[in-house]
Amino acid sequence: MANQILLQLLNGLVVGSSLALVAAGLALLFGVLHIINFAQGDFFMMGGYAVWFALSLTHNYVAAMVLGTVLVAIVGGLLLTALIWPLLQRSQVLVLLATLGLSLILQQLATNILGGDTKLVQPPLSAAVAIGPTSSPASSPSAGSLRTPAGASKGTGTPAKKNVDDLDDDIPF
């Protein structure tokens, strides 16, 4: 029971860190550009899918991370230029509606093109780190908790790994 509580605390730390990263991006966009971007979480989702796709092509974790980051930065910049810049001198409601629409479009495209199942990314390190009575992969505080936050992945029908002994399996993205 204590192992499960510790495992869930680690899962919460990973998910909370992911949400904090998205929130920091929202704060940066609003603070610098005065844009409220409802599609911020969807860019996070696109980054996860870009890394998954690049990793399946290159089989190199570092190259996949770099390619995923560059791809999402280019797509995000192009969408910002094409969709948001023309609306900046108008009402903020138009920017809100445009980013909300973009969010819905990106989620539906991800579901239609990539499906609603969870995509697995192999952890870059296979070593385990002991945290109290629980062991966790060195590449992640807790395997089994990194999922696309925008809701595009609904699950595969295979239950999430709950057993402490299964922590060295894939990290779902």
C-alpha positions in Angstrom: 0.0 0.0 0.0 2.8 2.4 0.9 4.5 1.6 -2.4 1.3 2.5 -4.3 1.0 5.8 -2.5 4.6 6.7 -3.2 4.1 5.6 -6.9 1.1 7.8 -7.2 2.9 10.7 -5.6 5.6 10.4 -8.2 3.0 10.2 -10.9 1.5 13.4 -9.6 4.9 15.0 -9.6 5.4 14.2 -13.3 2.0 15.3 -14.4 2.2 18.4 -12.2 5.5 19.3 -13.8 4.1 18.9 -17.3 1.2 21.2 -16.4 3.6 23.7 -14.8 5.6 23.7 -18.1 2.4 24.5 -20.1 1.4 27.1 -17.5 4.8 28.8 -17.8 4.4 28.9 -21.5 1.0 30.6 -21.1 2.4 33.1 -18.7 5.3 33.9 -21.0 3.0 34.4 -24.0 0.6 36.6 -22.0 3.4 38.6 -20.3 5.4 39.3 -23.4 2.9 39.3 -26.3 -0.3 39.9 -24.4 -1.9 36.9 -26.1 -4.1 34.4 -24.3 -3.5 31.1 -26.2 -6.0 28.4 -25.6 -4.0 26.1 -27.9 -0.9 26.1 -25.7 -1.6 22.6 -24.4 -2.2 21.4 -27.9 1.3 22.5 -28.8 2.5 20.4 -25.9 0.6 17.5 -27.4 2.1 18.1 -30.8 5.6 18.1 -29.2 4.9 14.6 -27.7 3.6 13.3 -31.0 6.6 14.9 -32.9 9.1 13.2 -30.6 7.2 9.9 -30.9 7.3 10.2 -34.7 10.9 11.3 -34.9 12.0 8.6 -32.6 10.3 5.9 -34.7 12.3 7.3 -37.7 15.7 8.0 -36.2 15.8 5.5 -33.2 17.9 8.2 -31.5 16.3 9.8 -28.4 18.4 13.0 -28.5 17.8 13.6 -32.2 14.1 12.9 -31.7 13.9 15.5 -29.0 15.8 18.1 -31.1 13.6 17.4 -34.2 10.4 17.4 -32.2 11.3 20.8 -30.6 12.3 22.3 -33.9 9.2 21.0 -35.7 6.8 22.4 -33.0 8.7 25.7 -32.9 8.4 26.1 -36.6 4.7 25.1 -36.7 3.9 27.2 -33.7 5.7 30.2 -35.2 3.9 29.8 -38.5 0.5 29.5 -36.8 1.2 32.5 -34.7 2.2 34.5 -37.8 -0.8 33.4 -39.9 -3.5 33.3 -37.3 -2.7 35.6 -34.4 -0.7 38.6 -35.8 -3.5 39.8 -38.1 -5.9 39.9 -35.1 -3.6 41.7 -32.6 -4.9 45.2 -33.4 -8.5 44.0 -33.0 -10.5 42.9 -30.0 -9.0 40.3 -27.6 -12.1 38.3 -28.0 -11.1 37.5 -31.6 -7.7 36.2 -30.5 -9.4 34.1 -27.8 -11.8 32.6 -30.4 -9.1 32.0 -32.9 -6.9 30.1 -30.4 -9.9 28.2 -29.1 -10.8 27.1 -32.7 -7.1 26.2 -33.3 -7.1 24.1 -30.2 -10.2 22.2 -31.3 -8.8 21.7 -34.8 -5.4 20.4 -33.5 -7.1 18.0 -31.2 -9.4 16.6 -33.9 -6.5 16.4 -36.4 -4.4 14.4 -33.9 -7.3 12.1 -33.2 -8.2 11.6 -36.9 -4.6 11.2 -38.1 -2.9 9.4 -35.2 -5.8 7.7 -33.6 -7.0 7.9 -30.0 -4.6 5.3 -28.6 -1.6 6.0 -26.5 1.8 6.1 -28.3 4.7 4.6 -26.5 8.2 6.1 -26.3 11.0 3.9 -25.1 12.8 5.4 -22.1 16.3 6.6 -23.0 17.9 4.9 -19.9 17.1 1.5 -18.7 18.6 1.8 -15.2 16.4 1.9 -12.2 16.6 4.3 -9.2 15.5 3.1 -5.8 13.2 5.6 -4.1 12.4 4.2 -0.7 10.7 0.9 -1.2 9.9 1.7 -4.8 12.1 1.6 -7.9 11.7 3.9 -10.8 13.4 4.3 -14.2 16.3 6.8 -14.2 14.8 8.6 -17.2 11.5 9.5 -15.4 10.5 9.9 -11.8 7.6 7.5 -12.5 6.9 5.5 -15.7 3.3 5.3 -16.9 2.3 8.9 -16.2 3.5 10.9 -19.2 0.5 11.3 -21.4 -0.5 13.9 -23.9 -2.3 16.5 -21.9 -4.6 17.7 -24.6 -6.8 14.6 -24.4 -6.0 13.3 -27.8 -4.9 9.9 -26.5 -7.7 8.0 -24.9 -5.9 4.8 -24.0 -5.2 1.5 -25.8 -7.4 -0.9 -24.0 -4.4 -2.1 -22.1 -4.6 -1.0 -18.5 -1.9 1.4 -17.2 1.0 -0.3 -15.3 0.2 -0.1 -11.6 2.6 -2.7 -10.4 5.9 -1.5 -9.1 7.7 -4.3 -10.8 6.5 -3.1 -14.2 8.1 0.3 -14.0 10.9 -0.4 -16.4 8.3 -0.7 -19.3 7.7 1.9 -21.9 6.7 5.5 -21.1 3.3 6.3 -22.8 3.2 9.6 -24.7 
